Amino acid sequence: MDVRLSALSRRQLFGGAAAVAVVLLFLVRHLGGGGSGAPAVTPVQPAVRSRATAPKLLVVDVAGAVRRPGLYRLKSGSRIDDAITLAGGLTAKAQLGAVNLAAPVADGEQIVVPGRGVASIAATGSPAAGTSVSAPLDLSSATLEQLENLPGIGPVTAQKILDYRQQHGAFHSVAELQGVPGIGPAHMAQLKGLVIP
């Protein structure tokens, strides 16, 4: 009798193992194991953030009559007013009328806010011979004579700047000067802080 029980137990054990294998095979096939039907459970894909959607940051140098002069990072499409706000705002000595707050900023641009008591070239005409420029010259409204008085700019280059302005409209950044024939990196270095768009 003991022999029959152990034989029966082996058969039951083998049958149970076969049933478990069939159930596992069924589950694998229907829950995404490569069956021909659509899987019953769809895996959730993590959201992938595109780097292209991140806004481009511009770096500008804010100087002059602002509370915290220095380098600032702004989103693309920002205006000069945004840069001045990041620099802590204007000081009491700032000449607000000498700065176009609505002008867009360009990467690498220096924004100079002149202070009161400093004669503006645009208002007083060209500086006297031997004097240095004390306030930035507005490229979008400067006359031929005012441009000629900038270091490294003679009558021919000054006329080219006016021609460029006539063709392309007002300057939006000082870096646009590089589009004027005859103005290269050496000229740009000489004009740093002396002109504004």
Secondary structure by P-SEA (a helix, b strand, c coil): caaaaaaaaaaaaaaaaaaaaaaaaaaaaaacccccccccbbbbbcbbbbccccbbbbbbbbbcccccccbbbbcccccaaaaaaaaccccccccccccccccccccbbbbbbbbccccccccccccccccccccccccccccaaaaaacccccaaaaaaaaaaaaacccccccccccccccccaaaaaaacccccc
